[in-house]
Amino acid sequence: METAKAIELEESVSFDHDGNVVVNKECNMSKKLIARRAIEAHLERKRLEKDLEAYYFE
């Protein structure tokens, strides 16, 4: 039987306490993929903040 290998997922993009995008330079992804993930994370965060404001202020 083969054993399953544990896949460690790298966090390539995150946010700091001020809301700035932080890119992990040690990840093995292409620059284009990292840029795409940063844009997607930014848009997702804006969407979630908008939904949260709509929830609290309605």
Backbone hydrogen bonds in HBPLUS format (Angstrom, degrees):
<---DONOR---> <-ACCEPTOR-->    atom                        ^
c    i                          cat <-CA-CA->   ^        H-A-AA   ^      H-
h    n   atom  resd res      DA  || num        DHA   H-A  angle D-A-AA Bond
n    s   type  num  typ     dist DA aas  dist angle  dist       angle   num
A0024-ASN N   A0012-SER O   2.86 MM  12  4.94 168.5  1.88 139.0 142.6     1
A0014-SER N   A0022-VAL O   2.88 MM   8  5.16 156.1  1.93 150.4 157.7     2
A0022-VAL N   A0014-SER O   2.69 MM   8  5.16 170.2  1.70 150.5 150.2     3
A0016-ASP N   A0020-ASN O   3.00 MM   4  5.52 152.3  2.08 148.4 157.2     4
A0019-GLY N   A0016-ASP O   3.12 MM   3  5.38 161.5  2.15 109.6 115.3     5
A0034-ILE N   A0030-SER O   3.05 MM   4  6.35 160.5  2.09 153.9 159.5     6
A0035-ALA N   A0031-LYS O   2.95 MM   4  6.10 158.7  1.99 146.1 151.8     7
A0036-ARG N   A0032-LYS O   3.01 MM   4  6.22 155.2  2.08 142.2 149.0     8
A0037-ARG N   A0033-LEU O   2.93 MM   4  6.18 158.4  1.97 148.7 154.3     9
A0038-ALA N   A0034-ILE O   2.92 MM   4  6.15 150.5  2.01 147.1 155.4    10
A0039-ILE N   A0035-ALA O   3.02 MM   4  6.27 159.1  2.06 150.0 154.8    11
A0040-GLU N   A0036-ARG O   2.92 MM   4  6.16 164.9  1.94 152.0 156.4    12
A0041-ALA N   A0037-ARG O   2.88 MM   4  5.98 156.2  1.93 144.4 151.1    13
A0042-HIS N   A0038-ALA O   2.97 MM   4  6.13 156.7  2.02 145.6 151.9    14
A0043-LEU N   A0039-ILE O   2.97 MM   4  6.21 165.7  1.99 155.2 158.4    15
A0044-GLU N   A0040-GLU O   2.91 MM   4  6.01 157.2  1.96 146.7 153.5    16
A0045-ARG N   A0041-ALA O   2.93 MM   4  6.06 156.1  1.99 145.5 151.9    17
A0046-LYS N   A0042-HIS O   3.00 MM   4  6.27 158.4  2.05 149.1 154.8    18
A0047-ARG N   A0043-LEU O   2.97 MM   4  6.16 155.7  2.03 145.4 152.1    19
A0048-LEU N   A0044-GLU O   2.92 MM   4  6.15 160.6  1.96 149.8 155.0    20
A0049-GLU N   A0045-ARG O   2.91 MM   4  6.11 157.6  1.96 149.6 155.7    21
A0050-LYS N   A0046-LYS O   2.99 MM   4  6.15 155.0  2.06 144.8 151.4    22
A0051-ASP N   A0047-ARG O   2.94 MM   4  6.20 159.9  1.98 149.5 154.9    23
A0052-LEU N   A0048-LEU O   2.89 MM   4  6.05 153.6  1.96 145.6 153.2    24
A0053-GLU N   A0049-GLU O   2.95 MM   4  6.15 158.9  1.99 147.6 152.7    25
A0054-ALA N   A0050-LYS O   2.97 MM   4  6.17 158.7  2.02 147.8 153.9    26
A0055-TYR N   A0051-ASP O   2.97 MM   4  6.13 148.1  2.07 141.8 150.5    27
A0056-TYR N   A0052-LEU O   3.02 MM   4  6.27 160.9  2.05 151.5 155.4    28
A0057-PHE N   A0053-GLU O   2.95 MM   4  5.92 159.6  1.99 152.3 157.5    29
